[in-house]
Amino acid sequence: MEKILEVYRRPYDTKRPVICMDESPKQLIAEIKEPIKGKPGSVEKYDYEYKRAGVCNIFMANEPLRGKRYVKVTKQKKKEDWAIYIKEIANKYEDAEIITLVMDNYGTHTPGAFYEVFSPEEAKALWDRFEFVFTPKHGSWLNMAEIELNVLMGQCLNRRLDTIEKIERQTNAWETARNNMDSKINWQFTANDARIKLKRLYPKLEA
């Protein structure tokens, strides 16, 4: 936890950007009955019945100090999907010396994923471009990408959508609008705060 909190204290540096990455499933839901159109300015009324249309995965990466985020929708979240997404992130920071990536320690987030998708030379070169910082177990709240995912779900995907194509259109529009707003995250929680507020989590030393 304190490692991540120290990373968040780093000043903005284009050569060493700090990126947070997370992912979340999104259920695809289709309507059984047509929604009832409301009056102008009011929302449509939906029947409580619906049809499950599968699940997709949403990758989220955001650079908190720059106010940018990058969303990608995939059919699944296998190692290959993650590896390809990380390469896309790396390509957005071609001039960076090293990219610090904060993420959880999920089973697909491993060096092996790169070697399963790319040649050994490309996999090693891609891995070397990153400094990976993993959130501790039960510490997903430390990942600022989770904040952005919650905003995305609340502002954009809080209704029934039945196809990946619809999810992609909505997320692309949201990403563009939010990036243009230059919405940054002002993280205030520090290691000193943790030592006070989360004192119960620290080992007790005997005198």
Phi and psi in degrees as a GROMACS rama.xvg file:
@    title "Ramachandran Plot"
@    xaxis  label "Phi"
@    yaxis  label "Psi"
@TYPE xy
-67.0114  -29.6832  GLU-2
-60.5392  -46.3957  LYS-3
-65.3422  -42.4256  ILE-4
-63.898  -33.1822  LEU-5
-69.554  -37.8517  GLU-6
-61.1736  -40.1438  VAL-7
-69.1854  -14.8656  TYR-8
-84.9152  -9.77514  ARG-9
-65.9042  140.182  ARG-10
-70.9648  160.167  PRO-11
-62.8558  129.822  TYR-12
-143.974  115.058  ASP-13
-64.0164  -24.8192  THR-14
-83.1399  -18.6361  LYS-15
-137.029  63.4689  ARG-16
-68.4602  149.464  PRO-17
-105.773  119.083  VAL-18
-117.471  139.192  ILE-19
-110.246  136.786  CYS-20
-131.013  138.831  MET-21
-150.058  170.745  ASP-22
-146.412  154.736  GLU-23
-152.214  140.692  SER-24
-76.3007  151.647  PRO-25
-134.412  120.319  LYS-26
-75.4779  135.92  GLN-27
-90.7984  125.655  LEU-28
-127.368  126.843  ILE-29
-106.221  149.068  ALA-30
-80.671  142.501  GLU-31
-91.0625  -35.3744  ILE-32
-120.195  151.078  LYS-33
-65.9052  134.358  GLU-34
-61.833  150.213  PRO-35
-88.6157  120.993  ILE-36
-66.0465  133.976  LYS-37
-94.9247  -178.133  GLY-38
-70.4487  159.416  LYS-39
-52.3354  128.793  PRO-40
92.6372  -9.92676  GLY-41
-105.73  164.082  SER-42
-88.1754  157.717  VAL-43
-72.3843  153.773  GLU-44
-102.473  128.335  LYS-45
-108.721  145.11  TYR-46
-72.4697  148.987  ASP-47
-69.4633  -20.5386  TYR-48
-79.6752  143.722  GLU-49
-152.605  172.384  TYR-50
-123.068  130.092  LYS-51
-71.9462  132.422  ARG-52
-121.226  20.2955  ALA-53
107.597  -169.445  GLY-54
-138.369  143.836  VAL-55
-124.422  175.03  CYS-56
-120.855  142.357  ASN-57
-120.165  117.186  ILE-58
-88.9933  138.509  PHE-59
-132.614  126.612  MET-60
-127.712  137.205  ALA-61
-140.785  146.873  ASN-62
-106.795  96.01  GLU-63
-56.6895  -40.9778  PRO-64
-76.7758  -14.2175  LEU-65
-106.427  -13.6252  ARG-66
72.6502  35.8613  GLY-67
-123.4  146.555  LYS-68
-141.985  153.532  ARG-69
-132.645  118.116  TYR-70
-112.222  138.789  VAL-71
-138.423  134.846  LYS-72
-105.146  129.369  VAL-73
-128.23  160.586  THR-74
-70.6506  -26.1903  LYS-75
-150.281  177.9  GLN-76
-130.232  63.1602  LYS-77
-86.7534  176.144  LYS-78
-56.9169  -40.6196  LYS-79
-62.5101  -40.9929  GLU-80
-63.1432  -43.4575  ASP-81
-64.699  -45.5669  TRP-82
-60.2603  -43.9763  ALA-83
-65.5594  -39.3644  ILE-84
-65.1226  -41.6433  TYR-85
-64.2346  -37.5371  ILE-86
-63.0842  -40.2809  LYS-87
-62.7953  -38.6921  GLU-88
-64.2796  -44.7442  ILE-89
-59.5594  -38.3942  ALA-90
-66.5936  -22.8564  ASN-91
-78.1064  -12.0093  LYS-92
-127.893  53.683  TYR-93
-63.1908  -28.6046  GLU-94
-88.5729  -2.82601  ASP-95
-75.5693  143.031  ALA-96
-77.3913  -42.1718  GLU-97
-151  139.838  ILE-98
-109.721  119.842  ILE-99
-85.9466  121.455  THR-100
-118.119  116.065  LEU-101
-94.0726  127.233  VAL-102
-160.088  171.031  MET-103
-82.5451  167.397  ASP-104
-91.1282  49.6633  ASN-105
-69.0456  154.595  TYR-106
-60.7476  -24.6186  GLY-107
-85.9253  -10.4265  THR-108
-89.2507  68.2299  HIS-109
-133.218  158.309  THR-110
-58.0449  -33.0071  PRO-111
-59.2699  -28.7436  GLY-112
-61.5055  -39.6242  ALA-113
-64.877  -40.3704  PHE-114
-73.0019  -20.8311  TYR-115
-79.6534  -18.9626  GLU-116
-108.689  -39.2093  VAL-117
-114.163  168.871  PHE-118
-64.9301  158.016  SER-119
-55.0718  -39.668  PRO-120
-65.1069  -45.5756  GLU-121
-69.5675  -38.7019  GLU-122
-61.8157  -45.6627  ALA-123
-64.957  -42.4401  LYS-124
-63.5708  -38.6968  ALA-125
-68.978  -44.4881  LEU-126
-60.6974  -38.0641  TRP-127
-70.9589  -14.2921  ASP-128
-78.4726  -11.7244  ARG-129
-117.319  148.451  PHE-130
-109.099  110.393  GLU-131
-91.4735  127.813  PHE-132
-121.858  117.018  VAL-133
-98.6706  138.823  PHE-134
-72.505  147.733  THR-135
-72.5211  166.02  PRO-136
-59.3027  135.549  LYS-137
65.5482  19.3552  HIS-138
-117.955  31.1584  GLY-139
-62.5981  -22.9187  SER-140
-65.4253  -14.6908  TRP-141
-79.2109  -11.9406  LEU-142
-90.6967  115.036  ASN-143
-69.228  -16.1378  MET-144
-66.3388  -27.2668  ALA-145
-65.1534  -34.9028  GLU-146
-62.0147  -45.9834  ILE-147
-65.9147  -37.1016  GLU-148
-62.3928  -40.4379  LEU-149
-64.6601  -38.1607  ASN-150
-65.5777  -43.9363  VAL-151
-59.1961  -46.9766  LEU-152
-63.8039  -39.8313  MET-153
-75.308  -35.7462  GLY-154
-91.3951  -24.5709  GLN-155
-126.621  -37.7703  CYS-156
-116.244  28.7626  LEU-157
-92.3548  31.7601  ASN-158
-145.69  175.646  ARG-159
-79.647  124.075  ARG-160
-132.693  132.521  LEU-161
-107.65  -2.89547  ASP-162
-136.426  154.312  THR-163
-63.2277  -35.7375  ILE-164
-60.221  -40.5957  GLU-165
-67.227  -39.9563  LYS-166
-61.7146  -43.8552  ILE-167
-62.1135  -43.8022  GLU-168
-62.5913  -42.936  ARG-169
-67.1144  -45.0512  GLN-170
-68.7549  -36.4151  THR-171
-63.5459  -42.2282  ASN-172
-66.1277  -40.9018  ALA-173
-63.9869  -45.4423  TRP-174
-58.2388  -47.1863  GLU-175
-61.7276  -46.2975  THR-176
-64.7452  -44.1788  ALA-177
-70.9038  -36.5961  ARG-178
-65.318  -38.03  ASN-179
-68.8388  -22.0902  ASN-180
-79.1091  -9.51322  MET-181
57.347  42.12  ASP-182
-77.2618  111.048  SER-183
-104.088  165.177  LYS-184
-111.382  123.718  ILE-185
-98.5743  87.5809  ASN-186
-75.6372  125.889  TRP-187
-111.405  -20.1275  GLN-188
-73.0413  125.288  PHE-189
-117.701  173.222  THR-190
-63.327  -37.0971  ALA-191
-62.8488  -40.1127  ASN-192
-61.7579  -42.5005  ASP-193
-61.5315  -40.7478  ALA-194
-66.8931  -21.116  ARG-195
-93.9335  -54.7755  ILE-196
-75.8158  -27.7626  LYS-197
-113.46  34.6492  LEU-198
-57.1872  -31.6526  LYS-199
-64.5315  -20.6226  ARG-200
-84.7855  -13.6651  LEU-201
-88.6191  147.598  TYR-202
-62.3571  147.108  PRO-203
-94.9348  119.699  LYS-204
-91.4458  136.339  LEU-205
-81.452  141.099  GLU-206
